[in-house]
Amino acid sequence: MIHTRITGTGSALPDKILTNFDIEKMVDTSDEWIVTRTGIRQRHIAQEGEYTSTFASMAARNALDKAGLTPDQLDMILVATVTPDFPFPSTACLVQSNLKAANAVALDISAACSGFLYGLSIADKYIRTGSARKILVVGAEVLSRIVDWSDRNTCCLFGDGAGAVVVEASESEHGILSSHMKSDGSFWELLYQPGCGSRNPVSPKAISERLPFISMQGNEVFKHAVRAMGEIACEALAVHDLTADDIDLFIPHQANRRIIDAIAKRLGVPEKKIFNNVERYGNTSSASIPIALDEANRTGRVNTGDLILLAAFGGGLTWASTIVRW
Ligand code: UT7
């Protein structure tokens, strides 16, 4: 039986850091409000000349090094992003070009903050069916370019960066045990980018109406996030007859500390088993879980044999969970 094993992780973040105190100077907000409502203290922001493909390629190189692979060994590159360098070609094609991964097929996945787990699930299916053996899955965003820096409701929430994993076919029983994905398009208007697509193309009117920037009904999204991520994490545990006690590390999407705490409480996962880095990076959408996974891997928070639960939620609406035996 073929399993899908994570053999390398990597991440990359812009050098520039924007603190809550910096944002206090831009809009009517305070460090105290942002920390209390979100847990975020700072975020990394791309500078001129840095794009989604820049961080995606850096994270990918780190993951390939850890896996001991060269880019030409990859069969597939999946990049989850809602902030591609261009509408087309895909950011995955740009990463393929940067890496010189000549033998890989490359495509993007659009599932907002759930994009990385959607990508991991697709990679798992390709590997289990024998259609591919080595796949790079990246979550990468430069959200600062679609954030309205005059809107206090959203500008303090998001950050830039990328995380990546290499997954490989393996005979061992370690790796992805199962993945679960759900979508509900009926709530698409709760979180979206109104402009720059075919519905509201770029125009002076679209720009004056702030359409190219993220629009979010924060408190509605909050409620859906707690419910949906909680449900899909429970579903993942139930499939394997596991309880929260069996989990060694829970890595939820890093959007808001209060969402993470509410889900952990619902699942019964104690604080010490929850991975949390939202205070340093903010919400990096599809990049949040692979950045966290790489940090957990580099800092010894995961050991061979550990059971890791991953859960995500994002615009679409989309949500997903994955259980990994490390
Ligand atoms: O990545 C997946 C998708 N995204 C998420 O999961 C995010 C989900 N939502 C959230 O994290 C939270 O809803 C927010 C952090 C966005 C907002 O927190 P909240 O506790 O839900 O606040 P709220 O939206 O109910 O707003 C409360 C008040 C409002 O004032 P009024 O109308 O009560 O007078 C806002 O105008 O807080 C105000 N407010 C702010 N005040 C100071 C909103 N943003 C700010 C701000 N500074 N930055």
Residues whose N, C-alpha, C, O or C-beta is under 5 A from the ligand:
A	BS01	UT7	D28 T29 S30 W33 R37 T38 C113 R152 N153 C156 G218 N219 V221 F222 A225 A255 N256 N283 F313 G314
